[in-house]
Amino acid sequence: MDTPADIAAVRARFPRAFAPTPLTRVLRWVGGVLFIAWLIALLAWFDITPARLSRGVSGLFVILRQMVPPSPGAQWQDILQGLAQSVAMAFLGTFAAAVVALPLGFLGARNVLVNALAHFSIRRVFDGFRGVDQLIWALAFVRAVGLGPLAGVMAIAAADICVLAKLFAEAIENADPRQTDAVTAAGGTRLLEIRYGLLPQVLPVLLAQVLYSFESNTRSAAILGVVGAGGIGLQIAERIKVRYWDEVSFIIILILLTVAVIDQLSARVRRRLIG
């Protein structure tokens, strides 16, 4: 196999053989001009001008100055309650999604569902639902069940089911087939192959993926509250409306600390499971 050094030596020895043709040069210039024109058209479409950018940056610095020093305000108990609510929403939504995604993951694995058409159909369903963002699910469930954390839990679960199912399916497909072959050789059924051949191999990986999803959903739950799905996001939205930027910065710091703690705990658990 040729190394990059070998290829560079050949290029240096035969420069004309690798020189671009006149047509290639023209196509490169045309592509560059079209790309610049496309960027200019986008800037004009979104009305992005230097004056507008300057005003935006100036306004941002004003907000940042008002965020210092952070302050919990008089309603700090509501902030802590909202933060705990967001963590609980993330946990319940992730747990519900993992429970539903586990059997779907086995159905989406090629080494479990050997029918090519059925496997292709299930994986395309996963891809389709993964394209719907949590905020869209949150807006739909807020309209369906009303304001509050229930809508947030359902939005997190609905958005994560197919994401986790795809990750589970890929982990199952990468499992060592020799263990399932051993169960088959011992006279085990297909269900016993999955129970004793596949599940012990992939379970640590699946749990690690669920923990990472919980960590990510903790951050997402803070945003879902902005659209009425409960949690700390509602507290942020209320304070932004009245421009209590010092309290907003305090809430952001609490969210960062909470996510950092969850990240450390989940990282330890993941290392323990994978090890």
C-alpha positions in Angstrom: 0.0 0.0 0.0 1.4 3.4 -1.0 2.2 5.8 1.8 1.6 9.6 1.6 5.4 10.0 1.3 5.5 7.6 -1.7 2.7 9.5 -3.4 4.5 12.8 -2.8 7.7 11.5 -4.2 5.9 10.3 -7.4 4.3 13.8 -7.7 7.7 15.5 -7.4 9.2 13.2 -10.0 6.4 13.5 -12.5 4.9 17.0 -11.9 3.1 17.2 -15.3 1.3 14.0 -14.8 -0.5 15.4 -11.8 -0.9 19.0 -12.9 -4.5 20.1 -13.4 -5.8 20.4 -16.9 -7.0 23.8 -18.2 -10.6 22.6 -18.0 -10.1 21.6 -14.3 -8.7 25.0 -13.5 -11.7 26.7 -15.2 -14.1 24.5 -13.3 -12.4 25.3 -10.0 -12.7 29.0 -10.7 -16.3 28.7 -11.7 -17.0 26.7 -8.6 -15.3 29.3 -6.4 -17.2 32.2 -8.0 -20.5 30.4 -7.6 -19.8 29.6 -3.9 -19.0 33.3 -3.2 -22.2 34.4 -5.0 -24.2 31.9 -3.0 -22.7 33.3 0.2 -23.5 36.9 -0.8 -27.1 35.8 -1.7 -27.5 34.3 1.7 -26.3 37.4 3.5 -28.7 39.5 1.5 -31.6 37.1 2.1 -31.0 37.2 5.9 -30.4 41.0 5.8 -26.9 40.5 7.4 -25.1 43.8 7.2 -22.1 45.2 9.0 -24.2 47.8 10.7 -26.7 45.2 11.9 -23.9 43.0 13.2 -22.3 45.9 15.0 -25.6 46.7 16.8 -26.1 43.1 17.7 -22.6 42.8 19.2 -23.1 46.0 21.1 -26.4 44.8 22.5 -24.8 41.5 23.5 -22.0 43.3 25.5 -24.7 45.3 27.3 -26.5 42.0 28.3 -23.2 40.4 29.4 -22.4 43.4 31.6 -25.8 43.1 33.2 -25.2 39.4 33.9 -22.3 40.2 36.3 -22.5 39.6 39.2 -24.9 36.6 39.1 -27.8 36.8 41.6 -30.3 34.1 42.7 -32.9 36.8 43.3 -35.8 36.6 45.7 -37.3 33.5 44.1 -34.3 31.2 44.3 -36.4 28.3 45.6 -38.4 28.3 42.3 -35.0 28.1 40.5 -33.9 25.1 42.4 -37.3 23.4 42.0 -37.1 24.1 38.2 -33.6 22.7 38.0 -34.7 19.5 39.9 -37.7 19.2 37.6 -35.4 19.4 34.5 -33.2 16.6 35.8 -36.2 14.5 36.7 -37.7 15.1 33.2 -34.4 14.0 31.6 -34.2 10.9 33.7 -37.8 9.8 33.1 -37.7 10.6 29.4 -34.4 8.8 28.9 -35.6 5.7 30.9 -38.9 5.5 29.0 -37.0 5.8 25.7 -34.5 3.1 26.6 -37.2 0.7 27.6 -39.0 1.1 24.3 -35.8 1.3 22.2 -34.3 -2.0 23.5 -36.6 -4.4 21.6 -36.6 -2.0 18.6 -32.8 -2.2 18.7 -32.8 -6.0 18.4 -35.4 -5.7 15.5 -33.1 -3.2 13.8 -30.0 -5.4 14.0 -29.0 -7.3 10.9 -27.8 -10.3 12.8 -31.1 -10.6 14.6 -33.6 -9.7 11.9 -32.2 -11.5 8.9 -35.0 -10.5 6.5 -33.4 -7.7 4.3 -36.6 -6.0 3.5 -37.9 -5.9 7.1 -34.4 -4.7 8.3 -34.3 -2.0 5.7 -37.8 -0.8 6.5 -37.2 -0.6 10.3 -34.0 1.3 9.9 -35.6 3.8 7.6 -38.3 4.3 10.2 -35.6 5.0 12.7 -34.0 7.6 10.4 -37.4 9.3 9.8 -38.3 9.8 13.4 -34.7 10.8 14.3 -35.2 13.8 12.0 -37.8 15.3 14.3 -36.2 17.5 17.0 -37.1 17.5 20.7 -38.5 21.1 20.4 -41.0 20.0 17.8 -42.1 17.1 19.9 -42.4 19.4 22.9 -44.6 21.9 21.0 -46.8 19.0 19.9 -47.1 17.5 23.4 -47.7 20.9 25.0 -50.7 21.2 22.7 -51.8 17.7 23.4 -51.4 17.4 27.2 -51.0 21.0 28.3 -48.2 22.9 29.9 -45.9 21.2 32.4 -43.2 18.6 32.8 -45.3 15.8 31.4 -45.0 17.3 28.0 -41.3 17.6 28.5 -40.9 13.9 29.5 -43.0 12.8 26.5 -41.0 15.0 24.1 -37.6 13.6 25.4 -38.9 10.0 25.2 -40.3 10.4 21.7 -37.2 12.1 20.4 -34.8 9.5 21.9 -36.6 6.3 21.1 -35.4 5.9 17.6 -32.0 7.5 18.3 -31.3 4.9 21.0 -32.8 2.1 18.9 -30.3 2.9 16.1 -27.4 3.0 18.5 -28.5 -0.2 20.1 -28.9 -1.9 16.7 -25.4 -0.9 15.7 -23.9 -2.2 19.0 -25.8 -5.5 18.5 -24.6 -5.9 15.0 -21.0 -5.4 16.1 -21.3 -8.2 18.7 -19.0 -11.3 18.4 -21.0 -14.0 16.6 -19.0 -16.8 18.3 -21.0 -16.6 21.5 -24.3 -17.0 19.7 -22.9 -19.8 17.6 -21.9 -21.6 20.8 -25.4 -21.3 22.2 -26.8 -22.6 18.9 -24.4 -25.5 18.9 -25.5 -26.4 22.4 -29.1 -26.7 21.2 -30.4 -23.2 22.2 -33.3 -21.5 20.6 -33.2 -18.1 18.9 -34.4 -16.5 22.1 -31.7 -18.2 24.1 -29.1 -17.0 21.6 -30.2 -13.4 22.2 -30.5 -13.8 25.9 -27.1 -15.6 26.6 -25.2 -14.9 23.4 -25.9 -11.2 22.5 -27.3 -9.5 25.6 -24.3 -10.1 27.9 -21.9 -8.7 25.3 -23.8 -5.5 24.4 -25.4 -4.7 27.7 -22.5 -2.6 29.0 -22.4 -0.6 25.8 -26.1 -0.1 25.8 -26.1 1.2 29.4 -23.2 3.5 28.5 -25.2 4.9 25.6 -28.3 5.5 27.9 -26.1 7.3 30.4 -24.7 9.6 27.8 -28.2 10.2 26.5 -29.4 11.1 30.0 -26.5 13.6 30.3 -27.4 15.2 26.9 -31.1 15.3 27.8 -30.4 17.2 31.0 -29.1 20.1 28.8 -32.0 19.7 26.4 -34.6 19.7 29.2 -33.5 23.3 30.1 -34.5 24.4 26.7 -37.8 22.6 26.5 -39.2 24.7 29.4 -38.9 27.8 27.2 -41.8 26.4 25.0 -43.9 25.5 28.1 -42.7 21.9 28.8 -41.7 22.6 32.4 -38.3 22.7 34.1 -35.7 25.3 34.5 -36.3 26.7 31.0 -39.5 28.3 32.2 -37.6 30.2 34.9 -35.1 31.4 32.3 -37.9 32.5 29.9 -39.7 34.5 32.6 -36.5 36.3 33.6 -35.5 37.1 30.1 -38.9 38.7 29.5 -38.4 41.1 32.4 -34.6 41.4 31.7 -33.3 40.1 35.0 -30.0 39.2 33.4 -28.2 38.6 36.7 -30.7 35.9 37.6 -30.4 34.4 34.1 -26.6 34.1 34.5 -27.1 32.5 37.9 -29.5 29.9 36.4 -27.0 29.2 33.5 -24.2 28.6 36.0 -26.4 26.2 38.0 -27.2 24.3 34.8 -23.5 24.1 33.9 -22.6 22.8 37.3 -25.5 20.2 37.3 -24.4 19.0 33.8 -20.8 18.8 35.0 -21.7 16.7 38.0 -23.9 14.4 35.9 -21.1 14.1 33.4 -18.6 13.1 36.0 -20.9 10.5 37.5 -21.9 9.0 34.2 -18.3 8.9 33.0 -17.4 6.9 36.1 -20.2 4.5 35.6 -19.3 4.1 31.9 -15.7 3.3 32.7 -16.9 0.8 35.3 -19.2 -0.9 32.8 -16.9 -0.9 29.9 -14.0 -2.1 32.1 
